[in-house]
């Protein structure tokens, strides 16, 4: 028997509503709490300052970064002692690296990095690597696998006092609501088919990284 048009439309609407209600939803309570403290530094191809961390992801920005964690926790595992590095094009792809004293800590660091940087693009790679972060006060040299995969150097951009770096606060970054301004003197990245170089471009750092939230 053929249903009247109005009845048929009502049935279709009911079915559609039922399907929508049955779809899984992401609730705030399903997110994982995190806390991190330590040192963070990054460099990218943008002119100073890069908008990605401040307002919104900038298409075409090639970026690299690293952090050394002295405290924190993710998914029940303490993060102190872990190092994390990344490279990618915000809005497109991200590759992640971690170094830690134990496999459990390494895996927790990679899980935290995936949870945070997944908003930046598709995670194409997440692996263990040797990570070196040397320097201080905005002048850093960062290497992944002794510079074979990633290397970049930065210097601080001093503010009006001529002594300390310019401070940018109240940013939209969940990880770094406060940054210090620096400059990437040089940088290079190469992993598989992904590669780029950096020179005289943006850098941010925070040697007093301390943040918490949910991912």
C-alpha positions, 0 to 999 in steps of 0.5 A: 500500500502506498503511503500518503506523501505527508505520512511518507515525509514524516516517516523519513524525518523520524528515521533521520532524527533517529540516525542523528541521535544515534551518532557518537558525540564528543563530550568535554567529559570524554577528553583527557586532562593534561598538565605540562611544565618545562621549556618550549621553543618553535620556529616557522616560515612566517614573518614575525609574529606568526598568527598560528599560535595567536589567532588561527592556523596560517596556510602555507606555514612550515613549522618545527618545535620542541619541548623538554618537560620537567613536570606534567601528566597525561592519561595517568602517566607522569611526563617529567623527563620526556622530550617532544619535537614536531614538524609540519604544515599547520592545517595539513600534516604533522610528524611527531618525535619523542625521547624518554628514559622509559618506553612507558614515558615515551608512549605517554609523550607521543600520546600527549603530542598526538592529542594536542597536534591532531588539531594542526593536521593529519598525524603522518608519523609518530616515533622515538628519536634522539632530541637535543635542546641546548641554550637558554633565554631565547637562544636555542639550538634544537636537533632531532637525530643529531640534526639529520632529521631536524635542526633549527637555531633561534635568538630572542627579539628584545623588547623596549628595555633592550634586555629581555624578549618581547612577551605575547600573552593571552594567546589562543594556544591551549599549550602556551597562553604566553610566548616570548618572541624570538627569531629563527636564524636557520632551520631545516627538516627532512623526513621521507618526502617531507622537507623544508628550510627556514631562515630569518623567520618567526620563533616563539619560546617559553622557558617557563612553560606551565599549562593544563587543560583537556584534550 
